[in-house]
Structures are given as C-alpha cells and as structure tokens.
C-alpha cells in the first residue's frame, strides 16, 4: 500500500514538472496537474494540500535527485580534477534536460520570495551544491593542484559560474552552444581555483 501511494505521488510530481515546463508555474492549475498525471483532481487533492504543496514536494524531489546524481558522478572519480570534470559534465547533462529543468527552476525562483518553504528547499539545494564544491576544492588543495584562499567563497563562486553559464545558454536559445558553455564554465572554474597542471 505504501509503495502504491509513493508511486502515485511520484506520478503526480512528474506530471506537475511536465505541466510547469510546458505552461509555466503561474498558468498551471491542480486540474492541469491531474490531467497530465491522468488522474482525477480528487486524487491530486488526496496526496497534496494545494498547488504550492505539490510544487514544494516537486522541488524537494527534483533537487534531491540532482544532488544524488552529482554525488554519484564524483564518487566514481579519484582526483580533484577528475571529480570537477565529472561534476560539470553531470550539471551540463544534456540540452533538453537542462532546458526543461531551468525553465521550471527559474519559474520556481520567482515564487521563492512569497513562500518560506520554497526558500528553505532552495537554500538546501545550494547548501548541497556548495558541499560538493567544497569537497572537490579541499581535495584539490591537498593534491596541490588548486590554490584557494577562501574555500567557502570559491564553492559559492563555482555554483554562480554554473548557474550563470546555464542561464545565459538558455537565454540564447541555441542547443548547439550547450557544449561551448560547458567548456567555458569548466575553464572559468579552473581559473577561480588557480589550477596548476
């Protein structure tokens, strides 16, 4: 029974993500989410209080999945530079996935100022991202390949570079530039970390 409920919740969350990607957060209704999930609105109301609750669970689920994939990608590597490459490759997953995620994520960020729960989810997402960067930086310092005065600040800068690169790529609306921005982002991060070959 618990497993069935979990599957149903996931089905609704995936539908909410698809609906938001296609229609935008503001336009999506609980009825839309139910239709995308191919369930009745009553089923959606059974599992979630309202639209804000659906999206809070959606962003918690999405950002946790992203973090898990990123952690897995760097855990498979040995050196700091290999971990950094794996991290950037995982972040720049594919034009289609990046486009869909960032369209929904930017919509979500527009709601953060009015919703403390959204704010907390986003803060946790950034804490997770920063922790990945801090681990990579710390290892790079131990290996004597990165020269960093302030690990915390550099970790934040890495995420700024990632989000800035992906948002700029998204705004240019040209999938063929995805790899260009991935390389530019990676090389800029190496400069931040004063990488020594």
C-alpha positions, -999 to 999 in steps of 0.1 A, spaced: 0 0 0 28 24 9 46 16 -23 15 23 -44 10 56 -26 46 65 -33 43 57 -69 11 77 -72 28 107 -56 57 104 -79 34 102 -109 17 135 -98 51 152 -92 63 142 -127 31 155 -142 35 188 -123 70 191 -137 58 184 -172 29 208 -169 51 236 -155 77 231 -182 51 235 -209 27 260 -194 48 279 -167 42 278 -130 17 307 -129 -6 291 -155 -6 256 -141 -37 246 -120 -43 215 -99 -67 204 -127 -38 206 -152 -16 185 -130 -43 159 -126 -48 158 -164 -11 154 -170 -10 126 -144 -41 111 -159 -58 110 -125 -89 129 -111 -84 162 -94 -96 144 -62 -66 121 -64 -42 151 -66 -61 167 -36 -58 134 -16 -20 134 -19 -13 172 -18 -29 201 0 -28 226 -29 -7 237 -59 20 252 -36 23 219 -17 26 199 -50 54 222 -62 72 222 -28 73 184 -29 83 186 -66 113 208 -60 124 189 -30 123 157 -50 139 172 -81 168 189 -62 174 158 -41 177 137 -73 201 162 -89 223 162 -58 223 123 -57 233 121 -94 261 147 -88 274 129 -57 274 96 -76 293 111 -105 321 125 -84 323 95 -61 333 74 -91 364 95 -96 397 97 -77 414 130 -82 400 165 -76 403 174 -113 385 142 -124 358 150 -98 354 185 -110 351 173 -147 325 147 -137 306 173 -117 305 198 -146 296 170 -170 267 159 -147 255 195 -144 256 200 -181 237 168 -186 220 175 -220 204 205 -238 170 190 -234 173 181 -197 190 214 -188 164 234 -208 134 217 -191 149 219 -156 160 256 -158 127 268 -173 108 252 -144 135 262 -118 135 299 -129 97 299 -125 102 284 -91 127 310 -80 102 337 -89 79 323 -63 106 320 -35 101 355 -22 65 347 -13 70 312 1 92 303 30 90 266 23 103 272 -13 131 294 2 142 266 25 142 240 -3 163 263 -25 187 271 4 191 233 10 198 228 -27 225 254 -26 240 240 6 242 206 -12 259 222 -43 283 241 -21 292 210 -2 301 192 -34 324 221 -45 340 224 -10 349 186 -11 364 190 -46 383 221 -36 396 206 -3 409 176 -22 425 198 -49 443 218 -22 456 185 -6 468 173 -40 484 207 -45 466 214 -78 443 242 -65 453 274 -48 424 288 -29 424 313 -1 387 311 8 371 276 3 336 288 12 337 317 -12 352 297 -40 325 270 -36 298 297 -39 316 311 -70 316 277 -87 278 275 -83 275 311 -96 295 301 -126 274 270 -133 240 287 -130 252 318 -148 265 297 -177 234 276 -180 210 306 -178 230 325 -204 230 294 -227 192 291 -221 186 327 -230 205 323 -263 181 295 -272 206 276 -293 212 239 -283 244 238 -303 260 262 -278 255 238 -249 290 222 -251 306 256 -257 291 269 -224 300 236 -206 337 241 -216 336 279 -209 322 272 -174 347 245 -167 377 266 -178 364 296 -158 361 275 -127 397 263 -132 408 300 -132 388 306 -100 407 276 -84 440 287 -99 445 252 -112 482 241 -115 487 212 -140 
